């Protein structure tokens, strides 16, 4: 049986990070299909069946903002549209990612993980590898 190609979707509103993030993902998963979306709304309208969806939980520019709640809503909504996907919560502030994960309902925690790091570094790739 042929193994299907790994599909990774990244919801990241800072386009300046996309090239670096794609480079890191391709370095760790050379045969993966990687798609970027400015926000989860675009991912919600996309077709396909992602294996992993990376959700940006906000960062330094979002302290005191609504990115934290938005990340939770995004995971809940996208999990209904893409029931087979595993979610990785990412943030430029590790605490944001951890807090978002801890505030998810148990059924969403079961298909999610938070990454200890920022901007799609090795910790994101390590989180994905734990599921492979």
C-alpha positions in Angstrom: 0.0 0.0 0.0 1.4 3.4 -1.0 1.7 5.9 1.8 -0.2 9.1 1.0 1.7 12.4 0.8 1.8 14.4 4.0 -0.3 17.6 3.8 0.4 20.6 6.1 -1.6 23.8 6.2 -0.3 26.9 7.9 -2.6 29.7 9.1 -0.2 32.6 9.6 -1.0 36.2 9.1 2.6 37.4 8.9 3.5 36.7 5.2 7.1 37.7 6.0 7.5 34.4 7.9 6.1 32.2 5.1 9.4 31.6 3.3 11.3 30.7 6.4 8.4 28.4 7.6 8.2 26.6 4.3 11.9 26.1 4.3 11.8 24.5 7.8 8.9 22.3 6.9 10.5 21.2 3.6 13.8 20.5 5.3 12.0 18.2 7.8 9.3 16.8 5.5 10.7 17.1 1.9 7.8 15.3 0.2 5.1 17.2 2.1 2.6 19.4 0.4 2.6 22.8 2.3 -0.1 25.5 1.9 -0.2 28.9 3.6 -3.3 30.9 4.5 -3.5 34.4 5.9 -6.1 33.3 8.3 -8.3 30.3 9.2 -11.2 31.7 7.1 -9.2 31.1 4.0 -8.4 27.6 5.2 -12.0 26.9 5.9 -12.9 27.6 2.3 -10.0 25.5 0.9 -10.5 22.1 -0.5 -8.5 19.1 0.5 -7.8 17.0 3.5 -4.8 18.3 5.6 -3.0 16.0 7.9 -1.8 18.9 10.1 -3.1 22.5 10.5 -0.7 25.0 12.2 -2.7 27.7 14.0 -1.1 31.0 14.9 -2.0 31.9 18.5 -0.7 35.5 18.2 2.5 36.9 19.5 4.2 40.0 20.7 1.9 42.3 18.6 -1.1 40.7 20.1 -0.6 41.1 23.9 -4.0 42.0 25.3 -5.6 41.4 21.9 -8.1 38.8 20.7 -5.8 36.4 18.9 -5.9 34.0 21.8 -9.7 33.5 21.6 -9.6 33.5 17.8 -7.1 30.6 17.8 -9.5 28.6 20.0 -12.5 29.4 17.7 -10.4 28.5 14.6 -9.4 25.1 15.9 -13.0 24.3 16.9 -14.4 25.4 13.5 -11.7 23.9 11.3 -11.9 20.6 13.2 -15.5 20.3 12.0 -14.6 21.0 8.4 -11.4 18.8 8.5 -12.2 16.1 11.0 -9.0 14.1 10.3 -6.6 17.0 10.9 -4.2 17.3 13.8 -3.7 20.9 15.1 -0.5 22.4 16.2 -0.8 25.7 18.1 2.1 28.0 17.4 3.0 31.5 18.8 5.8 33.9 19.0 5.1 33.7 22.7 5.3 30.2 24.0 2.9 31.0 26.8 0.2 32.0 24.3 0.4 28.6 22.5 0.3 26.7 25.8 -2.6 28.8 27.2 -4.6 28.3 24.0 -4.1 24.5 24.2 -5.0 24.4 27.8 -8.3 26.3 27.2 -9.4 23.9 24.5 -12.2 21.5 25.3 -10.9 17.9 25.9 -12.2 16.7 22.5 -10.1 19.4 20.8 -7.0 18.8 23.0 -7.1 15.2 21.9 -6.4 16.3 18.3 -4.1 19.2 19.2 -0.6 20.0 20.5 1.2 23.2 21.4 4.7 23.9 20.2 7.3 25.3 22.6 9.0 27.8 20.3 8.2 30.5 17.8 7.8 31.1 14.1 7.7 27.5 12.9 11.1 26.4 14.3 12.2 22.9 15.1 9.6 22.6 17.8 6.8 22.7 15.3 8.4 20.0 13.2 9.1 17.9 16.3 5.4 18.2 17.3 4.4 16.9 13.8 6.9 14.1 14.0 5.4 12.9 17.3 2.3 12.0 15.3 4.0 10.3 12.4 
